[in-house]
């Protein structure tokens, strides 16, 4: 039997270390998500302002929407398995309810340190909403994000009306309420149009 080369052994060791680290990081985030509950500390408070760069390179500011649209913030990362479950659901929700002239926008905020990973995940997922980059986690820190995915809804006046950490099946029905969207739009054969 041949022994693996030094480079192969080093690569295997590196992969093992990375696997242990990513598992630890995912478990830590999962634990903090469960401990953080529903994030009610932000409810009815003014959302912290921010400006982040979108994948297309343009800056996007929360203030751009104030007085015009409600905003859904979805904090996520490419390596987060619950995020990979939630983002397709959020995309489907957006496509069903975000008609021309809709009074809300979704901003998916990636906390990936490598923007290339966020870009690859967004391209693969074909997200229909803007993807913003928060690699240094300044914005997620300002919002007290301790676990991902976390979804926050901000009303037109800039006040937080919904804050939920973790992925739960059926979250789109919970999201419809603070956005003023008829839940019938989310069921097969529901009416076409947005309420609210």
N, C-alpha and C positions, 0 to 999 in steps of 0.2 A: 504493500500500500504506500502511496505517495503522501507525504505530508503537505498541507497547504503552504503556499509561499508566505513569507513574512507580510507582504502587502495584503494578501487575502485574510490572514489571521487578524491583522490590524483593522481591516474593513469590517470583519465579523464582530470584533470587540466594540468598534465604534457604533455599529448598528444595535448591538445589545445595550450599550449605554444610552443611546438615543431612545430605544424602546422603553427602558425603565423610566427615563426622565419624562417622556410624553405620557406614559401611563400615570405616573405620579402627578403630573400637572393636571391631567383630565380628572383624576380622582379628587384632587384639591379643589378644583373648580366646581365639581359636582357637589362636594360636601358644602362648600360655601354657598352654592345655589340653594341647597336644601335648608341651610341655616338662615338664609336671608329672607325666606318667606316671600311675601308679595311686594316687598319694597314700598310699603305704605308711607315711609318717612318722606318721600318726595311728593306724595299726593297733595294737591292744592297749593303747591309752592311754584314759584316762577322757575322755569327751566333755565339752567345756565346757558348763556349764549356761547356760540362757538363758530369758527370758520375752519373747514377742513378741505383738503384737496380731493377731488373726485378722481376716478380712474382715468377720465379723459383729460386730466390736468387742470381743469377749471376749479376755482375756489367756490365752495358752497357754504353759505352762512345761514344759521337758523333764523336770524333776523329777516332774511329774505321772505320768509313765509308769514311773519307776524302780521296779524290783521287780515290775512288773505286766505290761509289754509291751515287746517290741522296737520300735525306732523307725527308720523310714526317713526321712532328710532328703533332700529334692530341692531343690537350689538352682537357680533359674531366673530368667528375665526375659521380659517380653512381646515384646521386640524380638529375642530370641535364636532364630534359625532352628533350630539343633539342639534347643533346648528344646521348640519347637513340634512336633518329631518325637517327642521322648522322652515328653512328658507324656501324649499319648493312649495310648501303649504302657503307661505306668505306670498310667493309669486303667483300662485293660483288665486288666492284671495284678491290680489291686486288686479289681475287680469279680469276677474269676474266683476269687480266693483269700481274700478278706476276708469270711468268713462270720460270723454272729453268734458272739461269743465268741472271735474270732480273737486270737491273742496278739501281734499287731503293729499298728502304726499308721503311716500315711504323713503327713508334714508337709511340704507344698510351700512352700518359703521363697522369696518373690519379693524380688529385689534392685532392682526398679523404684523409681526415685525418686518417681514419681507413682503413689500407690496406686490411682488411677482406672484406669490402664493394666493393673495386675495384676487388678483386679476385672473389667474387661472381658474379659481373656483367660481368666480362670477361669470366667466366665459362658458365654463362647463354647465353651470346652472341656468344660463341665459336669463339672468335677473332682469326684469322689466323696469326696475327702479334704479335710481342713482346709488352707486357704491362709493362710500367715502373712506379715506384712509386715516387711521389713528394709531400709527405704529408705536408712538411713545406713550400711548394710553392717557394723554392729558384730558381728553374729553370724557373717556370712560371713567377716569378718576374723579372728574368734576361731578359726574352723575352717580358716583358711589357704586359703580358696577363691580360686584365681587364674584360674579359667575355669569357664564354665557351659555346659551343665548339669553338675552334680556330684551324685553320689548317695552317701550315707553310711548305713551300717547300724550301729545302736547296740544292744547286747544288753540284757537286762533289768537287768544289774548296772551299766549305764552305760558299758560299754567299747565302743570302736569296733572292729567286726569286718570291715567292708567299706568301701572308699573308692575311688570311680572317677570320674574327670573325663572328660567327653565323652560323646557318644551313639554307641552301637554297636548294630546290629541284633542281636536275640537277648539283649539285656541282662537281660530278665526271667528267663532261665534262670540267669544268673549271680547274680541277686538272690534266686532261690528258695533257693539253698544256705544262705546265712547266716540266712535266715528259717525254715529247717526245713520248707519247703514242697515237696511232691512235684511234680517237674517235669511229671508226667503231667497235672496240673491245667491246664497251659498249652497242651496240645495239643487240637485239636478232638476231641470225643467222650471226653475224659479223665474220670476219676471226679470226682464232686462231693464236696468235703470238704477240710479242711485237715489236713495232717500236721504235728506238731511243736508 
